[in-house]
Amino acid sequence: MDIGLVQSTTFILCLLIQCTSGLTGDEDDYRRKVSMELNPGQSEPSSGVDVVHVRAVGSNDTLHFLFCSHRAPALMLVHTNSSFSNVHINWTAFLNGNYSGSLKVVPESSVQFSSALVFTRLWEYDDVNDTADPEHLPPSSFFPSYELQDFSWNIRNATYNLTTHTATLCGRNSSNSFMNGSLCLAFSAFESRGRDSEWPGLLHNANSSQLHVWLDNVIPRSNQSRFILEVQSVSSAEQKGQVDVLKSIDDEYTPSIFKVSQWVSSPSNASSEILGYTQWKPVAYRTEHPKFEDATPCRHSDPVLVSELPPSGWVQALFRDGLQTSTLNITFSIAGDPFYNTTNYLSWSVLVGLGNPPQDSFSPLVLTIMAVGLGTPLALILFGGVGAGIFKRNQHPQGYEPIN
């Protein structure tokens, strides 16, 4: 038997096992102790000003997530270098409209980074030629926008869960379109690394939170209506002037989606360090419990700087004027996709977090398929060679036989 063949094949098998085990990436075992409260420090409930506060405490730091409903809905993130930092709200000042300074994370000297993602506007347009290209449509194709600061927002009591650290905020305006419809945002905070069970199955860790956004049962203003969601971002660090689109591993979590989009904030000293991020996959879904065929692509515009803070009372309470604020649009659907009135439903998910965004890796199922698919032929070569060598060794030499 060729000993070199056995050694080479064994080496390749060992290398395959080592490589496939490494493809899962860092398991990220870091955990935080997470707690949640509604309207901290408020003595009497006030309609339409809800704020869900999540403390995610690490070994020597704390993440504060604030999911807010007053005027335009927002998710704010504050990172401190203290395990004992907390939120302080001056409710009297806030309810009287004196927003500035009425929300603080104390001690203020512990704050290292802060950001906010604000949902400001919902656009609807008549895609009569089925191009799904609103940038090249005339202004007459657009209906008056839905200003989300004018919506009535409420936390759904049944969704506020202290164990799972989840809460859902739903809003509507007084128009006929929203008579039986709503725009909802479901918030989730996490103690450790994991993945959402529903598509697009975003990967999260202990430094991230998730918003699942959906438009349900809204009456469209045309039979060819499509929608655009406007979001604004505020950051205490410098935000990149573009959204990075990275290649993503495609497996059973998000079939056919090979990209992930992320919008990051970094120090202003040209460092490559990432302080905060917003991350999503460029896909939306047309049903509440989607199948593969219910997926529809979405795309983003380039971020544009704006001069004012977003129209959110809580954002204006925490942030001072002069911080960098940017806005971009998320456009749903492509040419040829069904229009909104096919299902009267549209959903999209996004992560907001601190540090480096979670990176997708091959799942155990895919690794198993790879190991079986690639390992089986090599194993057959190895064991076939061993068997042939043994067979050859066990053969007794034949004596000389004359030809005739």
C-alpha positions as CSV (number, residue, x, y, z in Angstrom):
1,M,0.0,0.0,0.0
2,D,1.1,3.6,-0.7
3,I,1.9,4.9,2.8
4,G,2.1,8.4,1.3
5,L,-1.4,8.2,0.1
6,V,-2.7,7.2,3.5
7,Q,-0.8,10.0,5.2
8,S,-2.0,12.6,2.7
9,T,-5.6,11.5,2.9
10,T,-5.6,11.4,6.7
11,F,-4.1,14.9,6.7
12,I,-6.8,16.2,4.4
13,L,-9.6,14.6,6.6
14,C,-8.1,16.2,9.7
15,L,-7.8,19.5,7.9
16,L,-11.5,19.3,6.8
17,I,-12.7,18.6,10.3
18,Q,-10.6,21.5,11.7
19,C,-11.8,23.9,9.0
20,T,-15.5,23.1,9.2
21,S,-15.4,23.4,13.0
22,G,-13.8,26.8,12.6
23,L,-16.4,28.0,10.2
24,T,-18.9,28.5,13.0
25,G,-16.9,31.5,14.1
26,D,-16.6,32.8,17.7
27,E,-19.4,31.4,19.8
28,D,-19.4,34.7,21.7
29,D,-20.3,33.3,25.2
30,Y,-20.4,36.8,26.7
31,R,-23.5,37.4,28.7
32,R,-25.3,40.3,30.3
33,K,-27.7,40.5,33.2
34,V,-30.8,42.0,31.6
35,S,-33.7,43.7,33.4
36,M,-36.6,45.8,32.1
37,E,-39.0,48.4,33.4
38,L,-41.8,50.6,32.0
39,N,-41.8,54.4,32.6
40,P,-39.1,54.4,35.3
41,G,-39.8,56.8,38.2
42,Q,-43.3,57.7,37.0
43,S,-45.9,58.0,39.7
44,E,-49.0,58.2,37.5
45,P,-49.4,56.8,34.0
46,S,-49.6,59.2,31.1
47,S,-51.0,58.1,27.7
48,G,-48.7,58.2,24.7
49,V,-45.4,58.9,26.5
50,D,-44.3,55.4,27.3
51,V,-40.6,54.5,27.5
52,V,-39.4,50.9,28.1
53,H,-36.0,50.9,29.8
54,V,-33.7,47.9,29.6
55,R,-30.5,47.6,31.7
56,A,-28.0,45.1,30.3
57,V,-25.3,44.9,32.9
58,G,-21.8,43.5,32.0
59,S,-18.8,42.8,34.2
60,N,-17.8,46.5,34.3
61,D,-20.2,48.4,32.0
62,T,-23.9,48.8,31.3
63,L,-26.0,49.1,28.1
64,H,-29.2,51.2,28.5
65,F,-31.8,50.6,25.8
66,L,-34.7,53.0,25.7
67,F,-37.7,52.1,23.5
68,C,-39.8,55.2,23.3
69,S,-43.3,56.2,22.0
70,H,-43.6,60.0,22.4
71,R,-44.1,61.6,19.0
72,A,-41.9,59.7,16.5
73,P,-41.0,56.2,17.9
74,A,-37.4,55.6,18.7
75,L,-34.9,53.2,20.1
76,M,-32.0,54.7,22.0
77,L,-28.8,53.1,23.2
78,V,-26.5,54.5,25.9
79,H,-23.2,52.7,26.9
80,T,-21.6,53.5,30.3
81,N,-18.4,52.3,31.9
82,S,-20.2,51.6,35.2
83,S,-22.2,48.6,36.4
84,F,-24.3,50.9,38.5
85,S,-25.5,53.6,36.1
86,N,-29.2,54.2,35.7
87,V,-31.8,56.4,34.1
88,H,-33.2,59.5,35.6
89,I,-36.4,61.2,34.2
90,N,-37.8,64.5,35.2
91,W,-41.4,63.6,34.4
92,T,-42.8,67.0,35.4
93,A,-40.5,68.8,32.9
94,F,-41.0,66.3,30.2
95,L,-44.8,66.2,30.4
96,N,-44.8,70.0,30.3
97,G,-42.9,70.0,27.0
98,N,-39.6,71.0,28.5
99,Y,-37.7,68.1,26.9
100,S,-34.1,69.2,26.9
101,G,-32.2,67.6,29.8
102,S,-35.3,65.9,31.2
103,L,-33.8,62.4,30.5
104,K,-30.4,61.5,31.8
105,V,-28.2,58.5,32.3
106,V,-26.4,59.0,35.6
107,P,-23.7,59.4,36.6
108,E,-23.3,61.5,33.4
109,S,-19.5,61.1,33.6
110,S,-19.9,57.3,32.9
111,V,-21.5,57.7,29.5
112,Q,-19.1,56.5,26.7
113,F,-21.4,56.4,23.7
114,S,-25.0,57.1,22.8
115,S,-27.2,56.7,19.7
116,A,-30.8,56.7,18.6
117,L,-32.7,55.2,15.7
118,V,-35.9,57.1,15.0
119,F,-38.8,56.2,12.6
120,T,-39.9,59.5,11.2
121,R,-42.0,59.0,8.1
122,L,-43.9,56.5,6.0
123,W,-44.2,57.2,2.3
124,E,-46.7,55.6,-0.1
125,Y,-46.5,55.9,-3.9
126,D,-48.5,54.7,-6.8
127,D,-46.3,52.4,-8.8
128,V,-48.6,52.4,-11.8
129,N,-45.9,51.2,-14.2
130,D,-44.5,48.6,-11.8
131,T,-41.0,49.9,-11.7
132,A,-40.5,49.9,-7.9
133,D,-38.1,52.8,-8.6
134,P,-39.5,55.8,-6.6
135,E,-36.4,57.9,-7.2
136,H,-37.3,58.3,-10.8
137,L,-41.1,58.8,-10.4
138,P,-42.7,62.3,-10.7
139,P,-43.9,63.9,-7.5
140,S,-47.5,63.3,-8.6
141,S,-46.9,59.6,-8.0
142,F,-46.5,60.1,-4.2
143,F,-49.4,60.4,-1.8
144,P,-49.1,62.7,1.3
145,S,-46.7,61.1,3.7
146,Y,-47.6,59.7,7.0
147,E,-45.8,61.7,9.7
148,L,-45.1,59.2,12.5
149,Q,-44.8,62.0,15.0
150,D,-48.5,62.6,14.6
151,F,-49.5,59.0,15.3
152,S,-51.0,57.8,18.5
153,W,-48.7,55.2,20.0
154,N,-49.3,52.7,22.8
155,I,-47.4,49.8,24.3
156,R,-49.5,46.6,23.9
157,N,-49.9,45.3,27.4
158,A,-50.0,41.7,26.4
159,T,-46.6,42.0,24.7
160,Y,-44.7,43.7,27.6
161,N,-42.8,40.7,29.0
162,L,-40.2,41.0,31.8
163,T,-39.0,37.5,31.2
164,T,-38.3,37.6,27.5
165,H,-37.5,41.3,27.6
166,T,-39.9,42.2,24.8
167,A,-42.4,44.9,24.2
168,T,-44.5,45.9,21.2
169,L,-45.5,49.5,20.3
170,C,-48.3,50.1,17.8
171,G,-49.5,53.4,16.3
172,R,-52.1,54.8,13.9
173,N,-53.4,58.1,12.8
174,S,-57.0,59.3,12.3
175,S,-57.1,58.7,8.5
176,N,-59.4,56.1,6.9
177,S,-56.3,54.1,5.8
178,F,-55.5,53.3,9.4
179,M,-59.1,52.7,10.5
180,N,-58.4,49.0,11.1
181,G,-54.6,49.1,10.4
182,S,-51.5,49.9,12.3
183,L,-47.7,50.3,12.2
184,C,-46.0,48.3,14.9
185,L,-42.5,47.9,16.3
186,A,-41.6,44.9,18.4
187,F,-38.5,45.4,20.6
188,S,-36.3,42.6,22.0
189,A,-33.2,42.7,24.2
190,F,-30.9,39.8,24.7
191,E,-28.7,38.3,27.5
192,S,-26.5,36.3,25.1
193,R,-25.8,35.2,21.6
194,G,-28.6,33.7,19.6
195,R,-30.8,34.0,16.5
196,D,-34.4,35.1,16.0
197,S,-36.6,32.1,15.2
198,E,-38.6,34.0,12.6
199,W,-37.2,35.0,9.2
200,P,-34.9,36.8,8.4
201,G,-33.4,35.1,11.5
202,L,-31.0,37.9,12.5
203,L,-28.0,36.9,14.6
204,H,-27.7,38.8,17.8
205,N,-25.5,38.9,20.9
206,A,-25.5,40.4,24.4
207,N,-24.6,43.8,23.0
208,S,-27.5,44.1,20.6
209,S,-31.3,44.6,20.5
210,Q,-33.8,44.0,17.7
211,L,-36.8,45.8,16.2
212,H,-39.3,43.9,14.1
213,V,-41.3,46.5,12.1
214,W,-44.6,45.7,10.4
215,L,-47.4,47.4,8.5
216,D,-50.6,45.5,8.9
217,N,-54.1,45.9,7.4
218,V,-53.6,49.5,6.3
219,I,-55.8,50.4,3.4
220,P,-53.6,51.5,0.4
221,R,-54.5,54.6,-1.5
222,S,-54.1,52.9,-4.9
223,N,-54.2,49.3,-6.3
224,Q,-50.5,49.6,-7.1
225,S,-49.2,51.1,-3.8
226,R,-45.7,50.4,-2.5
227,F,-44.1,51.9,0.7
228,I,-40.9,53.6,1.8
229,L,-39.8,53.9,5.5
230,E,-37.8,56.9,6.5
231,V,-35.4,56.5,9.5
232,Q,-33.1,58.9,11.2
233,S,-30.0,58.2,13.3
234,V,-28.4,60.3,16.0
235,S,-25.0,59.5,17.3
236,S,-22.4,60.9,19.8
237,A,-19.7,59.6,17.4
238,E,-19.2,60.1,13.7
239,Q,-21.5,58.2,11.5
240,K,-20.4,56.8,8.2
241,G,-21.7,58.6,5.1
242,Q,-22.7,55.3,3.5
243,V,-24.2,52.0,4.4
244,D,-21.8,49.1,4.0
245,V,-23.2,46.1,2.1
246,L,-21.3,43.0,3.1
247,K,-21.4,39.4,1.7
248,S,-23.3,37.1,4.0
249,I,-23.4,33.3,4.2
250,D,-26.6,31.9,2.9
251,D,-28.1,28.9,4.6
252,E,-31.5,27.8,6.0
253,Y,-31.8,31.0,8.2
254,T,-32.4,33.4,5.3
255,P,-32.8,31.5,2.0
256,S,-31.4,33.3,-1.1
257,I,-30.1,36.4,0.9
258,F,-26.4,36.7,0.4
259,K,-25.9,40.2,1.8
260,V,-26.2,42.2,5.1
261,S,-26.4,46.0,5.4
262,Q,-24.8,47.8,8.3
263,W,-24.6,51.5,9.2
264,V,-21.9,52.2,11.8
265,S,-20.6,54.9,14.1
266,S,-16.9,55.3,14.8
267,P,-14.6,57.7,16.6
268,S,-13.8,60.9,14.7
269,N,-10.1,60.2,14.7
270,A,-10.3,57.9,11.6
271,S,-10.0,54.8,13.8
272,S,-11.4,51.6,12.5
273,E,-13.1,50.9,15.8
274,I,-16.9,50.6,15.7
275,L,-18.8,52.1,18.6
276,G,-22.4,51.5,17.5
277,Y,-24.2,50.0,14.6
278,T,-27.5,49.4,12.8
279,Q,-27.7,46.2,10.9
280,W,-30.3,44.5,8.7
281,K,-30.7,42.1,5.8
282,P,-32.1,43.6,2.6
283,V,-35.3,41.6,2.7
284,A,-38.9,42.2,3.8
285,Y,-41.9,39.8,4.0
286,R,-45.4,40.1,2.8
287,T,-47.1,37.8,5.4
288,E,-46.9,37.5,9.2
289,H,-45.6,33.9,9.0
290,P,-43.7,34.0,5.8
291,K,-42.7,31.2,3.4
292,F,-39.9,31.5,0.9
293,E,-42.2,33.0,-1.8
294,D,-43.3,35.8,0.6
295,A,-39.9,37.4,0.6
296,T,-39.4,40.7,-1.2
297,P,-36.1,42.6,-1.5
298,C,-35.6,46.0,0.0
299,R,-32.9,48.6,-0.6
300,H,-31.6,51.7,1.1
301,S,-30.7,55.2,0.0
302,D,-27.4,56.9,0.9
303,P,-27.5,58.7,4.3
304,V,-28.0,62.4,4.2
305,L,-27.0,64.8,7.0
306,V,-29.9,66.9,8.5
307,S,-29.5,69.9,10.7
308,E,-32.0,69.1,13.5
309,L,-32.7,66.4,15.9
310,P,-35.5,64.0,14.9
311,P,-39.1,64.8,16.0
312,S,-39.0,62.5,19.1
313,G,-39.6,63.9,22.5
314,W,-37.4,61.4,24.2
315,V,-34.5,61.9,21.7
316,Q,-34.7,65.6,22.3
317,A,-34.8,65.0,26.0
318,L,-31.5,62.9,26.0
319,F,-29.5,64.5,23.2
320,R,-28.3,68.1,22.8
321,D,-28.5,70.0,19.5
322,G,-25.4,69.8,17.3
323,L,-25.0,66.1,17.4
324,Q,-24.7,64.4,14.0
325,T,-28.1,63.4,12.6
326,S,-28.5,61.5,9.4
327,T,-31.5,60.2,7.5
328,L,-32.1,57.4,4.9
329,N,-35.0,55.6,3.2
330,I,-35.7,51.9,3.2
331,T,-37.6,51.1,-0.1
332,F,-39.5,47.8,-0.2
333,S,-40.1,45.6,-3.3
334,I,-38.7,45.4,-6.8
335,A,-40.4,45.5,-10.2
336,G,-42.7,42.6,-10.8
337,D,-43.3,41.9,-7.1
338,P,-46.9,41.8,-5.8
339,F,-48.2,45.2,-4.6
340,Y,-49.1,45.9,-1.0
341,N,-52.8,45.1,-1.4
342,T,-52.0,41.5,-2.3
343,T,-51.6,40.7,1.4
344,N,-52.0,44.1,3.2
345,Y,-48.9,43.2,5.2
346,L,-45.2,44.1,5.2
347,S,-42.5,43.5,7.7
348,W,-38.8,44.3,8.2
349,S,-36.3,43.6,11.0
350,V,-33.2,45.5,12.2
351,L,-30.6,45.2,14.9
352,V,-29.2,48.1,17.0
353,G,-26.1,47.4,19.1
354,L,-22.7,48.3,20.5
355,G,-19.3,47.3,19.1
356,N,-18.7,44.9,16.1
357,P,-21.9,43.6,14.6
358,P,-22.6,39.9,14.8
359,Q,-21.4,38.0,11.7
360,D,-23.3,35.2,10.1
361,S,-21.5,31.8,9.9
362,F,-22.4,28.4,8.7
363,S,-25.1,26.6,10.8
364,P,-24.6,23.1,12.3
365,L,-26.9,21.7,9.6
366,V,-24.8,23.1,6.8
367,L,-21.5,22.0,8.4
368,T,-22.9,18.5,8.7
369,I,-23.8,18.5,5.1
370,M,-20.3,19.8,4.2
371,A,-18.6,17.2,6.4
372,V,-20.6,14.4,4.9
373,G,-20.4,15.6,1.3
374,L,-16.7,16.3,1.4
375,G,-15.6,13.8,3.9
376,T,-17.2,10.7,2.5
377,P,-15.2,10.6,-0.7
378,L,-11.9,11.1,1.2
379,A,-12.9,8.4,3.7
380,L,-13.6,6.0,0.9
381,I,-10.2,6.7,-0.6
382,L,-8.5,6.2,2.7
383,F,-10.3,3.0,3.7
384,G,-10.3,1.7,0.2
385,G,-6.5,2.1,0.1
386,V,-6.1,0.5,3.5
387,G,-8.3,-2.4,2.3
388,A,-6.4,-2.9,-0.9
389,G,-3.1,-2.9,1.0
390,I,-4.3,-5.5,3.4
391,F,-5.7,-7.7,0.6
392,K,-2.4,-7.4,-1.2
393,R,-0.4,-8.3,1.9
394,N,-2.5,-11.4,2.6
395,Q,-2.0,-12.8,-0.9
396,H,0.6,-15.7,-1.0
397,P,3.0,-15.6,-3.9
398,Q,2.2,-18.2,-6.5
399,G,4.9,-20.7,-7.6
400,Y,6.4,-20.8,-11.1
401,E,4.0,-22.3,-13.6
402,P,5.4,-23.4,-16.9
403,I,3.6,-22.1,-20.0
404,N,3.2,-25.6,-21.4
